[in-house]
Amino acid sequence: MIDTWRMESPTSKIVTFKIAGDRKFGFVCSAKMDGRDIKEITGCREVLTRKEVEAMFSDYVDRG
């Protein structure tokens, strides 16, 4: 499963979020802004919601 969406940061930059993986192997969540990537492997078998992923990367996005 892959879910990708975009939102505008507080600094008016476009941020792309992505959730990829499955319940068997776990999920990888990522965010990308201005060519910078950050990834976090959740290790969780349950997929996170979009709000949970946005909260996970909120410091990264706010500094953008």
Phi, psi and omega in degrees: 000137175226132177232124180232137177209163182236152173210162179267133180282168176300338179264017177065028175256150180275129178246133177252124178253151180211137172241127180222150176133196177208173183290338181286316185253351181098176185241148175244129178246140180218160175223146181222133178208131179054039178077001178262135179247148168219136180233147174221124177271119185287330184069006184264141179275346177265136180287138177280155175280166177301318180298319179295321178292316178300320178294322180300324184256014187300320178297317179299316183288318181296328179284340185309000000 
